[in-house]
Amino acid sequence: MEAWSVNAILLAFGGGMFGASLGALWSFCLCGLLTMLGCLVVLGGGSDFLLLQVGLGPIFGPHTGGFVAGVVAATYAAALRKNHPSGAAKDILSPLVDTSWDVLVVGGLSAVFGLLIVPLLGRVPLIREFDLLALSICINIWLARLLFQKEMPWGNMDSIRQHGWLGTDGYAISWVGWMSPPSRLLAIGAGMGLLSGGVAMGFREYLAPLAAQGMVSESAAFVAPLIFCWGFSAVMLTMLNFGQATIQKAPVTHCMAIMGAWGYLQSGSLVVAMVFGIGGAFIEELTARMFYNHGSNHLDPPAAGIALSTFVMNILFKPEFLNLGRFFNF
């Protein structure tokens, strides 16, 4: 489905209003579930519609109704409309269905913007080396931060002066403070990198022959191994909504998951998958310190981490750049 088609725009608008009504986190968990189901359909030799048009596309992708619409709507509701359930734009757990119609419309409009900006970004040299869905999420939220809260991407200057731009006040202002210490990032990143790399290995071995025979699309055969554990990590975040106190302390691993899969798919090595999973963990934490900790709304560190990590990965492995893939035989 072409991003600029009337149908795609209408679907993104509808998905955005629905996603805003759920709230950003619930919509993202649902997006992850739809994406996983889409991967399983492809694994069974079926259509790529659920994966590429619903879970990752205009209907309910993370850059449309499956996440960003809820963040932008929450920012508008808290900063301008003053009817956010908790009053805090950083609260992405609360559904917004009982706010007002205009909050949901803002979610729909942000989803349309997220849909339309992706192909535009893809036309810009070097910029197209980022993960474009993730980059569009960041741009969408940065614009909401600027328009509704009059804040720059790095956040509140008073907080930056008090704690330092990359400071955390002993993890008191951290995005996911229970995961932020370097030793934990190292362990969790290694574990998720290996897990995601292993899943990518199995998916690719099974799907490559099907794609060669034309039984599944080339796009789906590439995307499914890359994205499955990303969806798994998204579904896992239901712990944040269902849990209380220590039970709520879920690891947030979708940046590590996608980077672990990328590492394996580019190199054929689980060791590289582990290394890139660790790298994803630390880049995710860095982007949290740069754009989330001092901000007044939720700027998603995994999205920023995926965007930046993918850029690094492409520069390292693409033939037109450093082409490190030539050192791996698989």
C-alpha positions in Angstrom: 0.0 0.0 0.0 1.5 3.3 -1.1 2.0 5.7 1.8 0.6 8.7 -0.1 -2.6 6.9 -1.2 -6.0 8.0 0.2 -6.6 4.6 1.7 -3.3 4.5 3.5 -3.9 8.0 5.0 -7.4 7.1 6.1 -6.2 3.9 7.7 -3.4 5.7 9.5 -5.8 8.4 10.8 -8.2 5.8 12.1 -5.5 3.7 13.6 -4.0 6.8 15.2 -7.2 7.7 16.9 -7.7 4.2 18.1 -4.1 4.0 19.3 -4.4 7.3 21.2 -7.6 6.0 22.9 -5.6 3.0 24.2 -2.6 5.1 25.2 0.9 4.7 23.8 2.1 1.7 25.7 -1.0 -0.4 25.3 -1.1 0.4 21.6 2.6 -0.5 21.3 2.0 -3.9 23.0 -0.8 -4.6 20.6 1.5 -3.5 17.7 4.1 -6.0 18.9 1.5 -8.8 19.1 0.3 -8.1 15.6 3.8 -8.0 14.3 4.6 -11.4 15.9 1.5 -12.9 14.5 2.4 -11.5 11.1 5.8 -13.1 11.3 4.2 -16.5 12.2 1.9 -16.2 9.2 4.9 -15.6 7.0 6.7 -18.5 8.6 3.8 -20.7 7.6 4.1 -19.5 4.0 1.2 -17.1 4.2 0.6 -13.5 3.2 2.8 -10.6 4.5 -0.2 -8.3 4.9 -0.5 -8.6 8.7 3.3 -8.1 9.1 4.0 -5.3 6.6 0.7 -3.4 6.3 -0.8 -3.8 9.8 2.0 -4.4 12.4 4.6 -2.3 10.6 2.5 -0.4 8.1 0.0 2.4 7.9 -2.8 0.5 9.7 -1.1 0.1 13.1 2.6 0.5 12.8 4.7 2.0 15.7 5.2 5.2 13.6 1.4 5.5 13.2 -1.3 4.3 15.5 0.8 1.5 17.1 2.7 3.9 19.4 3.5 7.4 18.3 -0.1 8.6 18.1 -0.5 7.9 21.8 2.7 9.8 22.8 1.7 12.9 20.8 -1.9 12.8 22.0 -0.7 12.5 25.6 1.6 15.5 25.1 -1.2 17.5 23.7 -3.6 16.4 26.4 -1.2 17.2 29.3 0.3 20.5 27.9 -2.6 22.2 26.1 -5.9 20.5 26.8 -5.1 19.9 30.5 -7.2 16.7 30.6 -4.5 13.9 30.7 -5.7 11.3 33.2 -2.5 11.8 35.3 -1.6 15.3 34.1 1.9 14.1 33.0 2.9 13.9 29.4 5.5 11.3 30.2 2.7 9.0 31.3 2.3 6.7 28.3 0.5 3.9 30.4 -2.8 5.7 30.9 -5.5 5.3 28.2 -6.7 8.5 26.7 -10.2 7.4 25.8 -11.8 9.5 28.5 -10.1 12.8 27.6 -11.8 14.5 24.7 -12.4 14.0 21.0 -9.7 16.5 20.0 -7.0 14.5 21.8 -7.9 11.5 19.7 -7.9 13.5 16.5 -4.4 14.8 17.4 -3.4 11.2 17.7 -4.9 10.5 14.3 -3.1 13.5 12.7 0.2 12.5 14.2 -0.2 9.0 12.8 -0.8 10.5 9.3 2.3 12.6 9.7 4.3 9.6 10.8 3.1 7.7 7.7 3.9 10.5 5.2 7.3 11.5 6.5 8.9 8.0 6.1 9.1 8.1 2.3 10.4 11.6 2.4 13.2 10.7 4.8 14.0 7.8 2.5 14.9 10.2 -0.3 17.7 12.0 1.7 21.2 10.6 1.3 22.7 9.3 4.6 19.4 10.0 6.4 18.0 6.9 4.7 20.6 4.8 6.4 18.7 5.3 9.7 15.8 3.1 10.6 13.2 5.3 9.0 10.2 4.2 11.1 12.2 4.8 14.3 13.5 8.1 13.1 10.0 9.3 12.1 8.8 8.4 15.7 11.5 10.6 17.1 10.8 13.5 14.8 7.1 13.3 15.5 7.6 13.4 19.3 10.3 16.2 19.0 7.8 18.3 17.1 5.1 17.6 19.7 7.5 18.6 22.4 8.3 21.8 20.6 4.8 22.8 19.6 2.9 21.8 22.8 5.5 22.2 25.5 7.9 24.8 23.9 10.9 22.5 24.7 13.8 21.6 22.5 14.7 17.9 21.8 17.1 17.7 24.7 14.5 18.8 27.3 14.2 21.2 30.2 17.3 23.4 30.6 16.8 23.8 34.3 17.0 20.0 34.8 20.1 19.9 32.5 21.8 22.6 34.5 21.0 20.9 37.8 22.0 17.3 36.9 24.2 17.6 33.8 22.9 16.7 30.3 24.0 13.0 30.6 23.6 12.9 34.4 20.9 10.8 36.1 21.0 12.0 39.7 21.9 8.5 40.8 19.3 7.0 38.3 16.6 9.0 40.1 15.6 10.7 36.8 16.5 7.8 34.6 14.1 6.4 31.9 14.3 2.8 33.3 16.4 3.2 36.3 16.3 -0.4 37.4 18.0 -1.3 34.1 20.4 1.6 33.7 23.6 0.5 35.6 26.2 -0.6 33.1 26.6 -4.1 34.5 22.9 -4.7 34.0 22.9 -3.2 30.5 25.8 -5.5 29.6 24.1 -8.7 30.9 20.6 -7.9 29.5 22.0 -6.7 26.2 24.1 -9.9 25.8 21.1 -12.1 26.7 18.7 -10.4 24.4 21.3 -10.2 21.6 21.8 -13.9 21.7 18.1 -14.7 22.0 17.2 -12.5 19.1 20.2 -13.6 17.0 19.1 -17.2 17.5 15.6 -16.6 16.5 16.8 -14.7 13.4 19.0 -17.6 12.5 16.1 -20.1 12.6 13.7 -17.8 10.7 16.2 -17.1 8.0 17.2 -20.7 7.5 13.5 -21.6 7.0 12.4 -18.6 5.0 15.3 -18.2 2.6 14.2 -21.3 0.5 10.6 -20.2 0.6 11.5 -16.8 -0.8 13.7 -18.3 -3.5 10.7 -20.4 -4.6 8.4 -17.4 -4.5 6.3 -18.8 -1.8 6.8 -15.8 0.5 7.9 -12.3 -0.5 11.5 -11.2 -0.3 10.5 -8.3 1.9 8.8 -10.6 4.4 11.7 -13.1 4.4 14.0 -10.3 5.3 11.8 -8.5 7.8 10.4 -11.4 9.8 13.8 -12.6 11.1 14.8 -9.1 11.9 11.6 -8.0 13.8 10.2 -11.1 15.6 12.0 -10.5 18.9 11.3 -6.8 18.7 7.6 -7.8 18.7 8.3 -10.2 21.5 9.9 -7.4 23.5 6.9 -5.1 22.9 4.5 -7.7 24.2 6.6 -8.2 27.2 6.0 -4.5 28.2 2.5 -5.5 29.4 4.4 -6.0 32.7 4.6 -2.2 33.0 0.9 -1.9 32.9 -0.1 -4.9 34.8 2.6 -4.8 37.5 2.9 -2.7 40.6 6.1 -1.7 42.4 8.9 -4.2 41.9 6.6 -6.4 39.7 6.5 -3.6 37.2 10.3 -3.6 36.6 10.4 -5.1 33.2 13.5 -4.9 31.1 12.9 -2.8 28.0 14.7 -4.7 25.2 13.3 -4.0 21.8 16.4 -1.9 20.7 18.6 -4.8 21.9 16.4 -7.3 20.1 16.5 -5.6 16.7 20.2 -5.0 17.0 20.9 -8.6 17.9 19.0 -9.8 14.9 20.7 -7.2 12.7 24.1 -8.4 14.0 23.3 -12.0 13.1 21.7 -11.2 9.7 24.7 -9.1 8.7 27.4 -11.5 9.9 26.0 -15.0 10.3 27.6 -14.9 13.8 25.8 -15.3 17.2 28.9 -13.6 18.8 28.2 -10.5 16.6 24.6 -10.7 17.6 25.5 -10.7 21.2 27.9 -7.7 20.7 25.3 -5.7 18.9 22.7 -6.6 21.5 25.1 -5.1 24.1 25.7 -2.1 21.8 21.9 -1.6 21.5 21.5 -1.6 25.3 24.2 1.1 25.7 23.0 3.3 22.8 19.4 3.1 24.1 20.6 4.3 27.5 22.6 7.1 25.9 19.6 8.3 23.9 17.6 8.2 27.1 20.1 10.5 28.8 20.2 12.8 25.8 16.5 13.1 25.0 14.2 11.5 27.7 15.5 12.1 31.2 15.2 15.9 31.1 12.2 16.1 28.8 8.6 16.9 29.8 7.1 14.3 27.5 8.0 10.7 26.5 10.8 10.7 23.9 11.2 7.0 23.2 14.8 5.8 23.9 14.4 2.5 22.1 13.2 4.3 19.0 16.0 6.7 19.1 18.4 3.9 19.9 17.1 1.8 17.0 17.4 4.7 14.6 21.0 5.5 15.6 22.1 1.8 15.9 20.7 1.0 12.4 22.7 4.0 11.0 25.9 2.6 12.6 25.1 -0.9 11.3 24.5 0.3 7.8 27.7 2.3 7.7 29.7 -0.7 9.0 28.2 -3.4 6.8 26.9 -1.9 3.6 29.1 -2.4 0.5 29.0 1.2 -0.4 30.4 2.1 3.1 32.9 0.1 5.2 31.6 -3.3 4.0 32.6 -5.3 7.0 30.4 -8.0 5.8 33.1 -9.2 3.5 35.0 -10.5 6.5 32.2 -13.0 7.3 31.5 -16.2 5.5 28.0 -17.5 5.9 
